[in-house]
Amino acid sequence: MQVTAGDVLVSAQTGLRLAYKQKNLILACQYVPDHDVSVKLPDGGGLDTRAIVASKEMLNTTVMRIELTPEGGFVCEPGQYLTLINNDGLARSYSVANDPCRDGRIELHIRLLRDGLMSNFLKEKIKLGDSLTVRGPAGHCFYVAEEGSDYPIVLAGTGTGLAPLYGIAKQALAKGHRGEIQLFHGALDEADLYLIPQLRKLGADFHNFHYAPCVLRGESDRFYRQGNIQDIVMSALPIEKSRTRLFLCGAPEMVNALKRKAFLGGLASKHIFADAFLPTKTATIAA
């Protein structure tokens, strides 16, 4: 919430970014005033900003990366999501794959669908230099440094569920996380994987980061792990289950099933962060 009149308690801003603090934003659950104050909930208008299309690039045959340069300040944690709105009012939500405050741009991974209104608009009609409305951010699937930053982190996702996990991994490493970080990216076929060189480079640059691509319909003796990502992740969970943080993003059936299995396997529910990608309607993947 935002304090519009009255004192802002420092204790209610613990963990917030400087930009949030400067806007008098507070964590309502931590705010216990001893005098009258005025607060308000954020509204859509206050969360909207215009952003210019800076780049477009195909990451594989069905995933496009688009980078946006916000015209105003856009504070967002990697792994949160925003709503993209075109001039006709068409709106879709996408996870953020980077730190816009650090990079000056917003990176989104768009899954192309044959009858996807927004994905087709972004692929075929939007041009570099055009502008879109960005609303948000929202969501609680992001990295927070705590307990000395030495706890294990497991990141697991399918499809463009890699986008928030990629952002979370880079943020944790940038903030000096010392615990082991495992990232599992699941795909039906090898061609559905993407960002392989970038993720391998992270592993080369940081000894505590480990990238594990997983292909369901894969072949043996390849660079990836063959099989169901749920089975692969469950077999790779750290021994320190009580301290492990698990982030799940992507297909709802995978997210929900793995969330349940991990909880039954010993992970605390408060340490499981899930973001299921719900489609607006049934659609066919573009060829």
Secondary structure, DSSP 8 states (H G I E B T S, - for coil): -EEEES---GGGGTT--HHHHHTTB--GGG---SS--EEE---TGGGEEEEEEEEEEESSSSEEEEEEEESS-----TT-EEEEE-TT--EEEEEB-S-HHHHSSEEEEEE-BTT-HHHHIIIII--TT-EEEEEEEE-S-S----GGG-S-EEEEEEGGGHHHHHHHHHHHHHTT--S-EEEEEEESSGGG---HHHHHHHHHH-TTEEEEEEETT--TTSSSEES-HHHHHHHH--S-TTT-EEEEEE-HHHHHHHHHHHHHTT--GGGEEEEE---SS---B--
